[in-house]
Amino acid sequence: MAEGELEEKLGYRFADPALLERALTHTSFVNESAEPRPESNERLEFLGDAVLDLLVAERLFRDRPELSEGVLTPMRAAVVKLETLGRVGGQLELGRYLRLGRGEEAARGRSKVVGRALEAIFGAVYLDGGLEAARSVVLRLLDPEICRLGDEDVQNPKSQLQELVLKRRPISPTYRTVEMFDSGETSSFAVEVLLADEVLGHGRGRTKQDAEKAAARDALSRITPGGSRLVRGEHAPRAGDDAE
């Protein structure tokens, strides 16, 4: 069976194979099925997301005792984001095993839902075998991603800013280019980082990415004791304005 093949890749044999089948069942398949309809993987995805966060956080906490919460948080985010999970799921050829509706298959393709299906599988393993089983599967699959973490994941100010803002308000920062110069030999970008219509910080750089990171660092310097008002609705001063 295809599920048995996938179990070999996961390194885990389900006592209840129905859990794995449910983890592979996308809501689009359910919507196109006749009664009685199977259950989709959405609830397992919800559970697996929490299990994944815990186990990756635990691994980083134990392995990197020298790092602060402010550094560990973006590291965890880099591992558990859907882009990473989609890549790992692709290595497992997880798309081959998914049950998708015809409409979803045509509109988005299997690769778009692989990351969420992997979360559902982690939830299914947890229900089937408990936390130790889930830990074994999660770390077996994600340890290479954890070991691959570099300085850009540890110190990326954009990731740190997003994590900090999301703890206080349910929206993400966005970046807006306000000035651009490119002569062919040299280039310069000026960028603002905003929360809704509130400007949190400004930055300049030779590339747009560098300018966005500079803007995020500027915002982070303000969203600290004495500058935390910026995530409560006050605006950052524009470049050149006098600081309070």
Secondary structure, 3 states (H helix, E strand, C coil): CHHHHHHHHHCCCCCCHHHHHHHCECHHHHHCCCCCCCCCCHHHHHHHHHHHHHHHHHHHHHHCCCCCHHHHHHHHHHHHCHHHHHHHHHHCCHHHCCECCHHHHHHCCHHHHHHHHHHHHHHHHHHHHHHHHHHHHHHHHHHHHHHCCCHHHHHCHHHHHHHHHHCCCCCCCEEEEEEEEECCCCEEEEEEEEECCEEEEEEEECCHHHHHHHHHHHHHHHCCCCCHHHHCCCCCCCCCCCCC
